[in-house]
Amino acid sequence: MSNSLADGAQRIASAATMFAALGDPTRLAIVEKLGDGRQHSITELGQDSAYTRQAISKHLRVLEDAGVACRRRQGRETLYALNPDAIAGLRDHLEAVSRQWDDALARLKSLVES
């Protein structure tokens, strides 16, 4: 497999992992909270939620493994933040798929009108 094909396959696999991580309502809610650009503790992310700290931690681990979130230690606390590069990559992927659909619909329209 050529490097460009391998790169494309890796990019698609990475996007699929991120989309799967975002497919859970709890994780999506966590991402929304992280979307404010600040770093948050597990306690902050669990506020207004029926989930335990352990459940929030497990969801954060999935987001981190997918590359959507990152963490850093500050003293005794672990803070989590959104990975803006991963989100930008997902946006780029969605835009590429959207362009493909737009092109396909334009071809269909042209065929129907001729």
C-alpha positions as a Python dict, from the first residue, in 0.01 Angstrom:
ca = {
    (1, 'M'): (0, 0, 0),
    (2, 'S'): (139, 341, -92),
    (3, 'N'): (207, 602, 173),
    (4, 'S'): (-85, 819, 62),
    (5, 'L'): (-325, 523, 81),
    (6, 'A'): (-189, 424, 421),
    (7, 'D'): (-217, 786, 541),
    (8, 'G'): (-575, 804, 416),
    (9, 'A'): (-666, 475, 584),
    (10, 'Q'): (-507, 594, 910),
    (11, 'R'): (-695, 926, 891),
    (12, 'I'): (-1025, 745, 837),
    (13, 'A'): (-956, 501, 1121),
    (14, 'S'): (-870, 789, 1352),
    (15, 'A'): (-1187, 980, 1256),
    (16, 'A'): (-1397, 664, 1307),
    (17, 'T'): (-1254, 623, 1658),
    (18, 'M'): (-1330, 986, 1742),
    (19, 'F'): (-1683, 968, 1601),
    (20, 'A'): (-1746, 649, 1799),
    (21, 'A'): (-1627, 821, 2117),
    (22, 'L'): (-1860, 1113, 2046),
    (23, 'G'): (-2152, 880, 1978),
    (24, 'D'): (-2229, 844, 2348),
    (25, 'P'): (-2461, 1111, 2496),
    (26, 'T'): (-2260, 1137, 2820),
    (27, 'R'): (-1932, 1183, 2637),
    (28, 'L'): (-2090, 1435, 2404),
    (29, 'A'): (-2214, 1630, 2708),
    (30, 'I'): (-1861, 1624, 2849),
    (31, 'V'): (-1724, 1754, 2518),
    (32, 'E'): (-1979, 2036, 2529),
    (33, 'K'): (-1853, 2134, 2874),
    (34, 'L'): (-1493, 2117, 2756),
    (35, 'G'): (-1589, 2330, 2455),
    (36, 'D'): (-1559, 2647, 2660),
    (37, 'G'): (-1182, 2631, 2609),
    (38, 'R'): (-1101, 2596, 2979),
    (39, 'Q'): (-953, 2304, 3166),
    (40, 'H'): (-1190, 2118, 3398),
    (41, 'S'): (-1155, 1875, 3684),
    (42, 'I'): (-1359, 1557, 3701),
    (43, 'T'): (-1565, 1719, 3977),
    (44, 'E'): (-1651, 2017, 3756),
    (45, 'L'): (-1738, 1791, 3463),
    (46, 'G'): (-1964, 1580, 3685),
    (47, 'Q'): (-2167, 1873, 3817),
    (48, 'D'): (-2531, 1869, 3707),
    (49, 'S'): (-2489, 1502, 3621),
    (50, 'A'): (-2623, 1185, 3778),
    (51, 'Y'): (-2293, 1008, 3703),
    (52, 'T'): (-2029, 922, 3960),
    (53, 'R'): (-1671, 1045, 3942),
    (54, 'Q'): (-1571, 694, 3835),
    (55, 'A'): (-1818, 699, 3545),
    (56, 'I'): (-1701, 1044, 3436),
    (57, 'S'): (-1340, 918, 3457),
    (58, 'K'): (-1419, 622, 3232),
    (59, 'H'): (-1585, 847, 2975),
    (60, 'L'): (-1289, 1086, 2987),
    (61, 'R'): (-1052, 794, 2931),
    (62, 'V'): (-1245, 698, 2615),
    (63, 'L'): (-1231, 1059, 2492),
    (64, 'E'): (-861, 1076, 2571),
    (65, 'D'): (-786, 743, 2399),
    (66, 'A'): (-970, 872, 2091),
    (67, 'G'): (-763, 1192, 2097),
    (68, 'V'): (-1062, 1418, 2158),
    (69, 'A'): (-957, 1524, 2508),
    (70, 'C'): (-624, 1559, 2684),
    (71, 'R'): (-528, 1579, 3049),
    (72, 'R'): (-258, 1728, 3262),
    (73, 'R'): (-174, 1711, 3628),
    (74, 'Q'): (-185, 2026, 3838),
    (75, 'G'): (-80, 1941, 4189),
    (76, 'R'): (-310, 1667, 4314),
    (77, 'E'): (-574, 1739, 4053),
    (78, 'T'): (-608, 1614, 3697),
    (79, 'L'): (-747, 1870, 3453),
    (80, 'Y'): (-904, 1787, 3120),
    (81, 'A'): (-931, 1997, 2806),
    (82, 'L'): (-1060, 1954, 2455),
    (83, 'N'): (-802, 1876, 2189),
    (84, 'P'): (-874, 2148, 1930),
    (85, 'D'): (-663, 1978, 1661),
    (86, 'A'): (-877, 1662, 1684),
    (87, 'I'): (-1198, 1863, 1659),
    (88, 'A'): (-1058, 2055, 1359),
    (89, 'G'): (-970, 1721, 1197),
    (90, 'L'): (-1325, 1596, 1246),
    (91, 'R'): (-1462, 1917, 1099),
    (92, 'D'): (-1233, 1878, 797),
    (93, 'H'): (-1348, 1517, 754),
    (94, 'L'): (-1715, 1618, 767),
    (95, 'E'): (-1655, 1901, 519),
    (96, 'A'): (-1487, 1658, 276),
    (97, 'V'): (-1781, 1416, 300),
    (98, 'S'): (-2022, 1707, 257),
    (99, 'R'): (-1840, 1818, -60),
    (100, 'Q'): (-1863, 1464, -197),
    (101, 'W'): (-2239, 1462, -140),
    (102, 'D'): (-2277, 1809, -292),
    (103, 'D'): (-2085, 1692, -601),
    (104, 'A'): (-2297, 1376, -629),
    (105, 'L'): (-2620, 1575, -599),
    (106, 'A'): (-2498, 1824, -860),
    (107, 'R'): (-2422, 1537, -1098),
    (108, 'L'): (-2766, 1387, -1034),
    (109, 'K'): (-2934, 1722, -1094),
    (110, 'S'): (-2742, 1767, -1418),
    (111, 'L'): (-2841, 1418, -1532),
    (112, 'V'): (-3209, 1472, -1448),
    (113, 'E'): (-3220, 1813, -1621),
    (114, 'S'): (-3058, 1688, -1944),
}
